[in-house]
Amino acid sequence: MTENQIDEELYSRQIYVLGLEAMKRMANASVLISGLNGLGVEIAKNIILTGVKNVTVHDTKTAVMADLGAQFYLTENDIGKNRATASLSKLKELNNHVTVTASEEENILNIAKNYNTIVVCEPCGHAKLIELSNFCHSNNICFIATESHGVFGYIFDDFGDSFVVNDPRGEIPSRFMIEFITNSEEGIVTCADRAHHNLTDGDYVKFEEVSGMTELNGNSYKVSVINAYRFKIDCDTTKFKPYEMIGSGGYGNQIIPPSTLHFTTYENQLKDPKIVDSDYCNFGRDRQVIIAFIAIHQFMDSHNGEIPTTSNLQEVVELAKTYNSSVSIVDSIDEMVIDLLIKQYPTEISPMDAIFGGIVGQEVLKSLSGKFLPIQQFLSLSYIESLPPDTTYTLKNDRYDYYRMVFGDAQQERMTTLKYFMIGAGAIGCEILKNWA
């Protein structure tokens, strides 16, 4: 698919949301996804379906039996094979407009310069994340780091020093009839019939067919909202001709200006992190989860990449406390969150991968299309309330071991007896069926 060749029938719903120009930008973009675990394959599936030009899936790990619980393109015949290479043929089948390749390159930086956006889905130590983020930031490559472990996950975005969002809201601009405009230092506009203008401070409005005060026609002015049907414009209208209510009275058209966002590297964000608070039922927990991930990454650095176990809990807690003392993200460290994340860190489960795969997929689209506001810069989610009281488990070396480690033997046994009936197997239905399976 080239710049001027968009399959508008195939992408009709997507064009309706993103617009044709955004689709054209995506059709000339390349994405690198590193780590073809369950989360990585979710993101790859979503991005390939959207119609970017190139997607490369990268991995240095081989498949193990437990991977099959979330990585839906791996089979028992793929155990021992590279996960990216083993998934390639099925990923290619998703969209023949997209070039999909696999890489087993040991050092991702050797291939990183060829991409517009890089997504890292594998657990990385503190130093590696800093290295990758710094490289992408200095080469104008959008960088996303994400992980999903058990009922925990996080996302980090760095889209560069000056990232322009052409359409930050994705809304259809409002259009309204005008009843009156004052001759004043800041012209006050009143909408006809007290209709709502749907403007916000900082928007621009462009006038057309205005009678009397014709100097406004064809020009755009910055808006200050007074109420739902009146606003000021950044224009001295005292010397303009008086407004006349003739015919329609004229029209105002909302112009939503582009936004320029300023991201910093992972290293700089650690000094003063921007965290999106998303869990208002457990306020502050998302910050606890971010700190827990950071502490585990620091532990991995000091232990040659090994992930911590419950025997290392206090060491990770101390790392979290030391970090928090320098940035004051939370009042005190919640050891329960760190303990649970350590226990579930070796695992991944399909429902969480689907959630984070969907969110990260959207972030990739934002990075390529300039449509909608991206995450600034950390986001985490956790679903501790879904855990049963008894999570004791015994590993059986099958595809369900990760689920046993998260939810325990009793709940996993109960899961195998459930019978569900799905009505409708479209885009959403298929996604749910995949997760159930």
PAFI-705231 format. One record per residue: y, x, z of N, C-alpha, C in turn. Coordinates in steps of 0.02 Angstrom, whole numbers, plus 50000, padded with zeros to 5 digits. Example, Ala and Ser with C-alpha at 12.3 -4.5 7.8 and 13.67 -1.06 7.14 Angstrom:
BEGIN
497165066050390497755061550390498355066050390;498885064250354499475068450357500025064550394;
This chain:
BEGIN
499415004250000500005000050000500625004450000;501055003749949501655007849944502245004049971;502825007349969503425004449999503594997649969;503484996749905503674990649871503074986049858;502514987549889501914983449878501634981249945;501874975549969501634972550031501244966350013;500634965950037500224960050025500484954350070;500954950450042501294945450082500834939750103;500294938650067499814933550087499404935850147;499174942150144498784944950198499194945450262;499824947550257500234948850316500754943350328;500624937250303501134931950306501374930550377;500914930050425501104928550494501484934450525;501274940450508501604946350535502304947150506;502384945650442503044946050410503514940950443;503244935150460503654930050492503934932650559;503544936550595503764939250660504204945350651;503984950050609504324956550604504844956850549;504754953050496505194953450439504924958350387;505124957350325504854961350270505084968650274;505704969850294505954976750298505564980750350;505424977650407505034981150458504324982550433;504044977850396503374978950367503384984850318;503904985450279503954991050232503984997750269;504354997850324504385004150364503695005850391;503345000850415502675002150442502185004450389;502275001650328501815003350274501885010450250;502385013950275502475021050257502425025550318;502115023050372502075026750435501365029050449;501305034450488500665037250507500605037550583;500015035850608499895035550680499275039650698;499325043550751498765047450778498575044550845;497945042650853497685039950916497165044750942;497305047651000496865052751029496475049851087;495815050051081495375047351132495075040751109;494465040851080494155034751055493675031851106;493935030951167493575027151218493695019651203;493545015251250493655008151239494375006451226;494835009651263495555008451253495775011051185;495555017051167495745020051104495535015951044;494925013251046494685009350989495045002550985;495234999751042495644993651043496304994851007;496645000251026497295001850995497205003150921;496695007050903496575008550832496465002150793;496044997650820495904991350786496544987450774;496964986950825497574983150819498054986150768;498124992750768498604996050724498364995750651;497724996750640497454996350572497554989450543;497454984250583497544977450558498274975950540;498754979550570499464978150556499684980950489;499324985750461499494988050394499934994150390;499864998950436500225005250429499895009350373;500225014750353499965018650296499335022550315;499385026450369498825030750390498695030050464;498065030050483497875030550554497335035850559;497445040650604496945045650619496695044550690;496045043950698495745043450765495475050250783;495635052550843495475059450863495085059250929;494575063350933494185063850995493805070350995;493705073051055493295079051062492685077651105;492595071351126492035069651169491485066051130;490875066651156490315063151125490145056851166;489855051951132489705045551163489145046151215;489225042551270488695041851320488535034451327;487985032951359487745026051364488285021351393;488635023551446489115019151479489705017451434;489845021651383490395020151336490285013451301;489665011451292489505005451253489744999051287;489914999551351490164993651386490854991551366;491254996051336491934994351316492104996551245;491765001851221491905004351153491465000551105;491744995251075491334990351039491084992650971;491314998450947491055001050883490525006350892;490305007650953489765012350965489115008550979;488565011450956487905008650970487475013951004;486885012051024486435016851057486265022551010;486275021350944486135026750896486685031950893;487275030250921487845034850919487895039350980;487455038351029487485042451090487365049751071;487815054051095487785061151078488225063051019;488475058050983488915059350925489645059050947;490085062250909490805061850923491025054550916;491405052150965491585045050967492035043050909;492495047350889492945045650834492565045350768;492165050450756491785050650693491285044950689;490965043250745490465037950745490785031050733;491425030350751491765023850743492115023150676;492155028550638492585028650579492405023350527;491765022750510491575018250455491765011050471;491675008950533491845002050552492595000950555;492965006050577493695005450577493965004750506;493675008450460493895008150390493815001050361;493304997550384493174990850357493694985750376;494104987250426494594982350450495134980750400;495344985750361495924984650316495904989850261;495764987650200495724992550145496404994850120;496944992250149497614994650133497795000850173;497405002350224497575007850271497075013550263;497345019550260496915025550257496745027550329;496095027450344495865029150412495435035450408;495605040350450495225046550453495065048150525;494585052750534494385054950601494485062450606;494645064650667494735071850679494385073750744;494065079650743493755082350803494105088750824;494725089750801495115095750815495165096750891;495015102850913495035104350985495745103951014;496235106450976496925106451000497325101350959;497505095850990497855090550955498515092850924;498825097950954499465100250929499405103350860;498805105450841498705108350774498795103150718;498725096750734498785091550683499355086650697;499715087650753500175082450777500795081550734;501015086650699501665086250663501655081350605;501075079050584501035074850525501125067450539;501325065550601501315058450620501985056150646;502105049650637502715046450663502635044750737;502025042650756501895040750825501215043550846;501195046150907500565048750935500415044951000;499795042551005499565039051065498995042951096;499055044551159498535048151196498225043351247;497575042051239497225037151281496755040351331;496635046751326496165050151370496515052751433;496165053051489496455056151549496655063351535;497265065051551497525071851541497815074251607;497775080751617498105083651675498855083351667;499185084751722499915084651726500225089151672;499995095351668500285100251622500185098251550;499595095351533499455093451464499915087751442;500035082851485500485077451468501195080051456;501405084551498502075087551489502115091251423;501595095051407501585098851344501615094151284;501215088951283501205084251228501865080651220;502145078351276502775074651274503335079151250;503365085251274503895089951253503845091351178;503235092251154503125093651083503375087751041;503165081651059503375075851020504125074751023;504405075551082505125074451091505525079151047;505325085451045505705090451006505585089850932;505065086150911504915085350840505045078250815;505415074350854505595067450836504975063150821;504455064050861503855060050856503825055450917;503725049050906503665044450962503005045750999;503035046051065502465047951106502305042351155;501665040451158501425035451206500815038251241;500825038251307500245040151347500015033951384;499365032851385499095026851418498395028151443;498205024851497497525025251523497335018451552;496695016951550496415010851580495785012751617;495795011651683495225013351725495085007551773;494505004451765494344998751809494874993451801;495174991251856495684986051854496394988951856;496454995451839497094998851839497265001451769;497905002051755498115005251693498855006651694;499075011151651499785012651645499955014351573;500605013951557500865015851492501505019851503;501595025151463502215028951463502465029551391;503095027851380503405028351314503945033751314;503965037751261504525042151247504655041851172;505195038351153505355037451082505955041751061;506125046751100506635051551079507315050551109;507765055251094508435055251124508835049051104;508805047151041509205041551016508775037250971;508445032351001507995027950964508365021450949;508445019850885508825013950865508355007950857;508525002550893508164996250886508604991650844;508404990550782508804986550737508834979250757;508304976750786508284969750807507994969450877;508404970250929508144970750997507854964151024;508034958550995507804952151023507284948650980;507294949750916506824946350872506944938950866;507564936750879507724929650875508104928150811;508064921950788508464919850731509184919150754;509664922650723510364922150745510614914950742;511034913150790511294906350793511854905350742;511954899150723512494897250678512774890650705;513434890150710513734884250742514394882550708;514574876150713515214873650687515764874750738;516374875450714516944877050757517404870950762;517654869850822518124864350834518844866850840;518934872750872519614875250882519604882750898;520144886250876520244893250892520974894150913;521084897250970521764898050996522124903950963;522794903550963523214909250946523374912851011;523004918051025523084921751088522854928951080;522994933151131522814940251127522064941151118;521684936851148520964936451135520824929251114;520704928351049520614921551024520024918151058;520154911951081519624908051114519354902951064;518694903151054518354898851005517974893351042;518074887251020517704881551048517244878650995;516614877651013516124874950966516214867350960;516074864850901516124857750889515604853850929;515814848050955515364843550992515044847051052;515384852251077515124856051135514414858551124;514254859951061513604862951046513564869951074;512974872151094512884878751123512904884051068;513274889451082513324894851032512744899851039;512434900051097511864904651110512054911951102;512674913651114512904920551112512854923651181;512844930251183512884934051246513424939351239;513674941651295514194946851294513944952851254;514384955251209514204961051169513954959251100;513774952851090513604950651022514224950750978;514104950150914514654949450866514574942750831;515144940050810515134933750772515534934750708;515264932250654515584932650589515794925550568;516424924850545516704918350529516684916950454;516604910550438516644908450368516904901250365;517274899750312517534893050297518014890550350;518324895050388518824893050438519464890950402;519744885250420520354882650389520954884550432;521524885750399522124887550435522114894950454;521734896750504521684903750526521194907450481;521384907750417520924910550366520844918050372;521274921450412521214928650420520544930650451;520224925850485519584927450518518994927450469;519064924050414518494923050369518234929650341;517564930450345517244936450319517244942350366;517564941550424517604947150473517174945750534;516984951150567516554950750627516934953350687;516834950050745517184951850806516704951750866;516834956150913516434956450973516584950551019;516074948251053516104941951091516094943251166;516504939251203516444938651276516344931251291;515794929651322515614922651333516014919651391;516284913651380516614909851433516134904851464;515834900851422515304896251443514854894851384;514434889751389513924888651338514214886751270;514834884151268515124881951205515804885051189;516034889851230516664893251219516574900751229;516944904551189516914911851197517564914951171;517694921051193518274924951170518044929851116;518494931551070518354936751022518834942551032;518604948551019519004954551028519494955250970;519974950650968520454950450913521084946850936;521674949750924522314946750939522484941950882;522454935450897522584930350845523284927350850;523724930350891524394927450902524804927050838;524704931750792525104931750731524734928650671;524124925950683523754922650630524034915550620;523894912650564524074905650552523694901250602;523994895650622523644891250669523004888450639;522514887550682521884884650660521984877350640;521644875150588521664868250566520954865450563;520874859450589520224856150586520174852150522;519924855450470519844852250405519114852850384;518834847450361518134847650339517674849350397;517254854350387516774856350438517104859750497;517694862450486518034866250539517854873650537;517394875450492517184882450487516554883850529;516274889650517515644891550549515704898450582;515344899150636515244905650667514514907650660;514384913850643513704916350635513584922250682;513094921550725512934926850772512674933050736;512924938850756512664945250733512444949150794;511794950350798511524954150854511544961550836;511944965650871512014972650851511394976750869;511254981950832510704986450850510844989650918;510304991450952510354995051016510095002151007;510435006951037510205013851037509955015551107;509315017251112509015018751177508905026251184;508985028651244508925035751257508335037051304;507805039851276507205041551313507225048951334;506885050451387506795057451407506055059051408;505895065451413505195067651411504835065551475;504175066051472503765064651530503975069151589;504095075451574504295080151626504935078051660;505435075851622506075073751651506015067051685;505585062651658505485056251689505185056851759;504765061851768504465062851834504985064251888;505565066951867506105068451914506505062351932;506545057551887506925051351899506615045851857;506045043351877505665038751833505985031851825;505955029351763506125022351749505475018451746;505405013751792504775009951797504935002551788;504584999351743504664992151733504284988551788;504634984951830504304981051883504024974651852;503364973951852503054968351817502654963751863;502474966151922502054962251968502494959352024;502724953252014503174950252063502794946652118;502134946152111501734943452166501574948852218;501544955152194501414960752239501954966052225;502564964352243503134968552224503064975652250;503144980352205503094987352223502414990452207;501894986052195501234988952183501224992952118;501584990552066501574994352003501845001352013;502315002252059502565008952074502035013052112;501675009752156501125013252191500605015652141;500465011552090499965013452040500205019451999;500845019451980501115025151942501065031551983;501245031152047501195037152090500465039452096;500005034652102499295036452107499055040152045;499245037751986499065041151923499365048151921;499985048851940500315055451939499965060251986;499785057852045499445062152094498755064352068;498395059852036497745061552007497825066751952;498335065951910498465070851857498615077751887;498985077851941499135084251975498495087252004;498065082952031497435085452058497015088552002;496995085351944496605087951888496855094951868;497505095951871497785102551853497535107951900;497495106351963497305111452012496555112152020;496155108051984495425108251989495105108751920;495425112451875495145113851809494945107551771;495345102351776495225096251738494755091351770;494445093051827493985088451859494365082451889;494065076551883494375070651913494155070251986;494585067452028494425067252100493885062152116;493545063352171493075058452199493335056252266;492975051652298493205049052363493255054552415;492875059952407492925065452455493585069152448;493935068152393494585071352382495175066752398;495035060952429495545055952440496165058752475;496065062152531496635064552569497055069652531;496725073752490497095078552450497545074952399;497275069752368497675065952319498235062152355;498085059352414498605055852453499175060652470;499015066752490499535071552506499955073352445;499615073952387499995075152325500465069352311;500235063252322500655057352311501245057252359;501125058952422501665059052471502175064352455;501935070252434502395075652417502825073652357;502515070652307502895068552248503405063152267;503175058152305503625052752323504215055052366;504105060252406504645062752448505215065752406;505065067752345505575070752303505935065552259;505625059752249505935054752204506055048052239;505725046852295505825040652335505725034352293;505145033952260504995027952221504795022152266;504415023552319504205018452366504365020752437;504365015952483504515017752553503955021852584;503325019952569502755023652595502175022852547;501715027652548501145027752503500605022952527;500355018852481499805014252496499145017752480;498805020152532498185023852522497635019552492;497655012952504497155008552476497165008752399;497765008752370497825008952297497535015452270;497695021052303497435027452280496675027752287;496415025252343495695025352354495335021352300;495585015352285495275011252233495315014452165;495895017352149495965020452083495505026452076;495425030452129494965036052126494245033652113;494045028352148493365025752140493245023152069;493765020252039493685017251973493915021751916;494165027651932494435032051879493925034051826;493285034951844492795036751791492625030951745;492865024851759492625018851724493155016151676;492935011651632493385007251594493005000951578;493364995351577493054988951564493434985451508;493064981451470493334978451409493954974151420;493974969651470494574965551477495214969551488;495194974751528495784978951538495964982751475;495454985251439495594988651376495924983951327;495714977651326496014972751281496744971551298;496894971051362497584969951384498024975951364;497804981851383498214987751369498204989551295;497644988151261497634989251189498134984851153;498214978651177498704974151147499414976451160;499554978351222500234980451239500424986951203;499974991751204500114998151171500164997151095;499744992751068499804991250997500494988750980;500774984351022501454981951012501964987551018;501854992051065502324997751073502325002151012;501735003150982501695007150920502095003650865;502014997050858502384993350808503134993950819;503344993650882504064994450898504305001350876;503895006450888504105013350872504175014250797;503795010550757503805011350684504295006650650;504395000650677504774995550643505494994950665;505654997450725506324996450752506454989250773;505924985550786505964978550804505764977650877;506154974150915506034972650986506134978851030;506314977451093506444982851140505794985751168;505704992351166505104995451194505144996151270;504584997951299504564999251371504975005451387;505385005051438505755010951462505585012151536;505215017451554504775021151512504075020651538;503995018751603503335017751633503205010351643;502575008451632502335001751649501635002451676;501474998751729500784998651753500584991551770;499934990251767499654983951786499034985251828;498904980851876498294981351916498074974451937;497424973551943497144967051959496654967752017;496904970352072496494971552131496194965052157;496574959552149496344953052175495694950652141;495534953552083494924951452048494294954652077;494374959452123493794962952150493474958852206;492804958152205492454954452258492424958652322;492274955452378492234959152442491684964452440;491134963052407490564967752405490534971052337;490674977452334490644981152271490124986652273;489634986052316489104991052317488704990652251;488494996452228488154996552163487625001952160;487165001152112486665006152096486685007252020;486785013351999486835014851927486145014251895;486125011451834485495010551798485495013951730;486015017851716486055021451653486005016751593;486365011151596486415006651539487155005351524;487285000851477487974999651456488384996051509;488094993651563488454989851613488634993851675;488495000451674488615004451735489345004351756;489815004651709490525004551728490714998051763;490414992451740490564986051772490284985751842;489684988751851489394988951919489844993051965;490114998651940490545002951981491184999452001;491434994851959492054991351973491924985152016;491434980951997491344974452028490734973952073;490294978952071489704978852114489104975552080;488514976952107487894974252078487864966652079;488084963652134488004956352142488404952652088;489024954652076489424951152026489164952551956;488944958751943488684960151877488054956151863;487634955351913487034951251905487224943951891;487734941551926487974934751914488244934151843;488594939251818488874939051751488324937951698;487744940951709487214940551659486894933651654;487054929251702486774922451701487254917251674;487884919351661488384914451638488264912451565;488424906151551488364903651482489034900451464;489364903151412490014900751390489954897651321;490394892751308490424889551243491124890451215;491204893651159491854894951129491984890051073;492554886751076492774882351021493334885850984;493214887750923493714891350884493614898850889;493494901950833493384909250832493864912450783;494514910850792495034914150753495214920750786;495844922850779496044929350806495954929750881;496184924650917496114924650991495394923551011;495064918750978494374917350995493914923350986;494004926950931493584932850919493714938250972;494344938950993494514943851044494144942151109;494154935751128493824933751190493064934551183;492784932651126492064933351116491844940651122;492244945151095492094952251099492074954451172;492564952351211492594954251281492004951351320;491824945151305491254942051339490614945951322;490544947751260489934951351240489894958151272;
